[in-house]
């Protein structure tokens, strides 16, 4: 089985570090190291964790029309994205559903740098080529570059030892940085709710950079298990679980990610796939919404669990769930009929035939600590 799985440039290092490897999005990836998921999670919140996210897809768009072209596929302001800044975006479908979510950075020199999800990268590339191929150059960097995430409150002091200029960056800033004589792209962002950086590094230099960062006393290698519990505490969506082609940005509670200029009353309203559906939902409301859920006992509530009201009527289902080590309690996200989406609404999840009391909760569950300067 493992022969068919792809490997990141850090695969050998993961094995050397004693990682437990699992198949993920077609790759052989570390789910945890000997430290264990709980301690890895808490270490990232307290110090700095290093994550291999090289399975993600990195794509370069080049050309004077690249920004205008990309705007035809996403409900986000790309045209006025400043050089050296990054923005969260979504590829939408004609039905208003979400094909993938991604990060877009403006490198300057008519270049946009995209990071897309691992499981969607081939279809995203095909989508870009089909719709934008005549308007800009599209270059996949899947084999050429690795991606590391250094996350946690100590990330800044660790990375500034290698490149002092990163300390002055604020949340969602993006710049070219030399690290160990490698031309890297660094953004001050991440998927944990903590301050930190994502570092795109040439594949050939990835292991040396990872070893150098792991040599710092604050840094531990962190696997996919803690990555999931960290992003869940931060209330962040995981594509294919908390959103997909059957959910719209409005249903997924992602209205904030639709730029004001692209909304129905904006200067460049619509022009993205499914805009009419999304605008109608924004105006008229939706039948179901993604909400935060706090189990009122110690039983974790997992993805797929049905959510019922007091009378036992199914009114939704859990899309992500588990234990939050920082929260010290189980937590979940789910889709519920909109009339049940108000904060503190009492609901139940069915776990192995037993009712577990839930309360609709605000998100994030653990305060985000992005550095905004």
C-alpha positions in Angstrom: 0.0 0.0 0.0 2.7 2.5 1.1 4.5 2.1 -2.3 1.6 3.9 -4.0 1.6 6.8 -1.6 3.5 10.0 -2.5 6.2 11.3 -0.2 7.1 14.8 0.8 10.8 15.9 0.8 10.8 15.4 4.6 9.6 11.8 4.5 12.9 10.4 5.6 13.2 12.9 8.4 9.7 11.9 9.7 10.8 8.3 9.9 14.0 9.2 11.6 12.0 11.2 14.2 9.9 8.2 15.0 6.7 9.5 13.4 3.6 7.3 13.1 2.8 7.6 9.4 -0.7 7.4 7.9 -2.1 7.9 4.3 -3.5 11.4 3.9 -4.6 13.0 0.6 -2.5 10.5 -1.3 0.6 11.1 0.8 2.4 9.1 3.5 2.2 11.7 6.3 3.1 11.9 10.0 0.0 11.8 12.2 2.1 12.1 15.4 5.6 11.8 16.8 6.7 10.0 20.1 5.6 13.1 22.0 2.0 12.3 21.2 -0.9 14.4 19.9 -1.9 16.0 23.3 1.6 17.2 24.1 2.3 18.3 20.5 -0.9 20.4 20.6 0.0 22.0 23.9 3.6 22.6 22.8 2.5 24.5 19.8 0.2 26.7 22.0 3.1 27.3 24.4 6.3 27.4 22.3 6.6 26.5 18.6 5.6 23.6 16.5 7.0 22.6 13.0 4.6 21.1 10.6 5.3 19.5 7.2 2.5 20.7 4.9 4.4 20.0 1.7 1.5 17.9 0.4 -0.4 21.2 -0.2 -0.4 22.5 -3.8 1.7 25.6 -4.6 0.8 27.4 -7.9 2.2 30.5 -9.6 0.1 32.7 -11.8 1.9 35.2 -14.0 0.7 38.0 -16.3 -0.7 41.5 -16.4 -4.3 40.0 -16.4 -3.7 37.4 -13.6 -5.5 39.3 -10.9 -8.5 40.1 -13.0 -8.6 36.6 -14.3 -8.5 35.0 -10.8 -11.3 37.2 -9.7 -13.6 35.4 -12.1 -13.2 32.2 -10.0 -13.3 33.6 -6.4 -15.6 36.0 -4.5 -12.5 37.9 -3.2 -10.8 41.2 -4.0 -7.6 40.1 -5.9 -7.3 43.2 -8.1 -6.6 45.5 -5.1 -4.6 43.0 -3.1 -1.5 44.9 -2.1 2.0 43.6 -3.1 3.3 41.6 -0.1 -0.1 40.7 1.3 -2.0 37.4 1.3 -5.7 36.8 1.3 -8.0 33.8 2.1 -10.2 32.8 -0.9 -12.5 30.1 -2.2 -13.1 28.6 -5.6 -16.9 28.6 -6.1 -19.0 26.4 -8.3 -22.1 27.5 -10.4 -24.4 26.2 -7.7 -22.6 28.4 -5.1 -20.8 25.4 -3.6 -17.1 25.5 -2.6 -14.7 23.7 -4.9 -11.7 24.4 -2.6 -10.4 27.1 -0.3 -7.0 28.6 -0.8 -4.5 31.3 0.0 -3.6 34.0 -2.6 -0.5 36.2 -2.2 0.6 39.1 -4.4 4.3 38.7 -5.1 4.5 41.9 -7.3 5.9 41.7 -10.8 2.4 40.6 -12.0 2.7 37.3 -10.0 0.2 35.7 -7.7 1.2 32.8 -5.5 -1.5 30.3 -4.6 -1.6 27.5 -1.9 -4.4 25.0 -2.4 -5.5 21.9 -0.5 -3.6 18.6 -1.1 -6.6 16.5 -2.0 -7.9 19.2 -4.5 -4.6 20.3 -6.1 -4.9 18.4 -9.4 -8.5 19.4 -10.0 -7.7 23.0 -8.9 -4.9 23.1 -11.5 -7.2 21.8 -14.2 -9.9 24.4 -13.1 -7.4 27.2 -13.4 -6.1 26.0 -16.8 -9.6 25.6 -18.2 -10.8 29.0 -17.1 -7.7 31.2 -17.0 -5.2 29.4 -19.3 -5.6 32.0 -22.1 -5.3 34.9 -19.8 -2.2 34.2 -17.7 0.6 31.7 -17.2 -0.2 28.9 -14.7 2.8 27.1 -13.2 2.3 24.3 -10.7 5.2 24.1 -8.2 4.1 20.7 -6.7 7.4 19.0 -7.1 9.7 22.0 -6.9 8.8 23.4 -3.5 8.0 22.1 0.0 5.9 24.0 2.6 6.7 24.2 6.3 4.6 25.8 9.0 6.2 27.2 12.1 3.4 27.9 14.5 3.2 29.2 18.1 4.1 32.2 20.3 7.9 31.4 20.0 7.8 31.1 16.2 8.9 34.8 15.7 12.0 34.6 17.9 13.0 31.3 16.3 12.6 32.4 12.7 14.2 35.9 13.3 17.4 34.1 14.3 17.6 33.0 10.6 16.1 36.1 9.1 15.7 39.2 11.3 13.3 40.9 8.9 10.5 38.4 9.6 9.9 39.9 13.0 8.5 43.1 11.5 5.9 41.2 9.4 2.2 41.3 10.5 -0.6 38.8 10.0 -1.1 37.9 6.3 2.0 39.7 5.2 4.0 37.8 2.6 7.6 38.3 1.4 10.6 36.7 -0.3 13.2 35.8 2.4 16.6 34.1 2.2 16.8 31.2 4.7 20.0 29.1 4.8 20.9 30.4 1.3 17.5 29.3 -0.1 15.0 31.6 -1.8 11.9 31.2 0.3 8.5 32.8 0.4 7.4 33.5 4.0 3.9 34.5 5.1 2.9 35.4 8.7 -0.1 33.1 8.8 -1.1 29.6 9.6 -3.8 27.1 10.5 -3.6 26.8 14.2 -5.0 30.1 15.5 -1.5 31.0 16.8 1.0 33.5 15.5 3.4 31.9 13.1 4.7 31.5 9.6 4.3 29.4 6.6 7.5 28.9 4.6 7.7 27.9 1.0 11.2 26.5 0.4 12.8 24.8 -2.6 12.3 21.0 -2.2 16.0 20.3 -2.2 16.6 22.6 0.7 13.5 21.6 2.8 15.2 19.0 5.0 18.1 21.2 5.9 15.7 24.0 6.9 13.5 21.7 8.9 16.6 20.3 10.8 17.8 23.8 11.5 14.5 24.8 12.9 14.1 21.6 14.9 17.5 22.3 16.4 16.1 25.4 18.2 15.2 24.6 21.8 11.6 26.0 21.4 10.7 23.8 18.4 9.1 20.4 18.2 7.9 18.4 15.2 4.1 18.3 15.1 1.9 15.8 13.2 -1.5 15.9 11.5 -3.3 14.9 14.7 -2.4 18.0 16.6 -2.8 20.1 13.4 -6.4 19.0 13.4 -7.1 19.7 17.1 -5.4 23.1 16.8 -7.5 24.2 13.8 -10.7 22.9 15.4 -10.1 24.9 18.5 -9.5 27.9 16.2 -12.9 27.3 14.5 -11.2 26.9 11.1 -12.8 24.8 8.3 -11.2 21.7 6.8 -12.1 21.3 3.2 -14.0 18.0 2.5 -15.3 18.0 6.0 -16.6 21.4 7.1 -17.3 22.6 3.5 -17.5 21.1 0.0 -19.4 21.5 -3.3 -22.7 21.0 -1.5 -22.1 23.9 0.9 -22.0 27.6 0.0 -19.9 30.3 1.7 -23.1 31.6 3.5 -24.1 28.1 4.8 -20.4 27.6 5.9 -20.6 30.9 7.9 -17.8 32.3 5.7 -19.5 35.6 4.6 -16.6 37.4 6.1 -14.4 35.9 3.4 -16.4 37.4 0.6 -14.8 40.8 0.0 -17.1 43.8 0.4 -16.2 45.0 -3.1 -17.4 41.7 -4.6 -20.7 41.6 -2.7 -24.1 42.4 -4.3 -23.8 46.1 -3.4 -20.0 46.3 -4.1 -18.1 48.2 -6.9 -17.2 44.9 -8.6 -20.2 42.9 -7.5 -20.5 39.2 -8.5 -18.6 37.9 -11.5 -17.7 34.7 -9.8 -19.4 31.3 -10.3 -22.6 30.9 -8.3 -22.7 34.6 -7.4 -26.5 34.8 -7.8 -27.1 31.9 -5.5 -24.7 33.3 -2.9 -26.3 36.8 -3.0 -29.8 35.4 -2.8 -28.8 33.4 0.3 -27.2 36.4 1.9 -30.4 38.3 1.4 -33.0 35.6 2.2 -31.0 33.5 4.6 -30.2 29.8 4.4 -31.9 26.6 5.6 -28.8 25.4 7.5 -25.6 26.9 8.9 -22.2 25.8 10.3 -22.0 26.4 14.0 -19.7 25.7 16.9 -20.9 22.9 19.3 -19.8 22.2 22.9 -20.7 18.8 24.3 -21.9 19.2 27.8 -20.2 16.0 29.1 -16.8 14.4 28.5 -17.9 12.3 25.5 -16.2 13.4 22.3 -18.6 13.8 19.4 -17.2 12.9 16.0 -17.7 13.7 12.4 -20.9 12.2 11.0 -22.8 12.1 14.3 -26.5 13.1 13.9 -27.7 16.2 15.8 -31.3 16.1 17.1 -33.6 18.5 18.9 -35.4 17.8 22.2 -38.1 15.8 20.4 -35.5 13.6 18.8 -35.9 15.0 15.3 -32.7 15.1 13.2 -31.8 18.7 12.5 -28.2 18.4 11.4 -24.9 16.6 11.6 -21.4 17.0 13.0 -18.7 17.9 10.4 -15.7 18.0 12.7 -15.3 16.9 16.3 -12.8 15.7 18.9 -11.1 16.7 22.1 -9.6 20.2 22.5 -6.5 19.9 24.7 -6.3 23.7 25.3 -10.0 23.9 26.0 -9.7 20.8 28.2 -13.0 19.5 26.8 -14.6 18.0 23.7 -15.7 20.3 20.9 -17.3 20.1 17.5 -18.6 21.9 14.5 -21.7 21.0 12.6 -24.4 22.0 10.3 -27.8 22.6 11.8 -31.2 23.9 10.6 -30.9 27.7 10.8 -33.6 28.0 13.5 -31.3 26.1 15.8 -28.2 28.2 15.1 -28.5 30.8 17.9 -25.9 30.8 20.6 -26.6 28.6 23.6 -29.3 26.6 21.8 -29.6 23.2 23.6 -29.3 20.2 21.2 -28.1 16.6 21.3 -25.7 14.5 19.3 -26.4 10.8 18.9 -23.2 8.9 19.8 -23.5 5.1 19.6 -27.3 5.4 20.2 -26.9 7.6 23.2 -27.9 11.3 23.4 -25.0 13.6 24.3 -26.1 17.2 25.3 -24.7 19.9 23.1 -24.8 23.7 23.3 -24.4 26.0 20.2 -21.2 28.0 20.9 -19.3 30.9 19.5 -16.1 30.3 17.5 -13.2 30.3 17.8 -13.3 28.0 20.9 -9.8 29.2 21.8 -8.9 32.8 21.2 -6.8 33.4 18.0 -3.5 35.1 18.6 -2.5 36.3 15.2 0.1 39.1 15.2 -1.5 42.3 13.8 1.2 44.7 14.9 
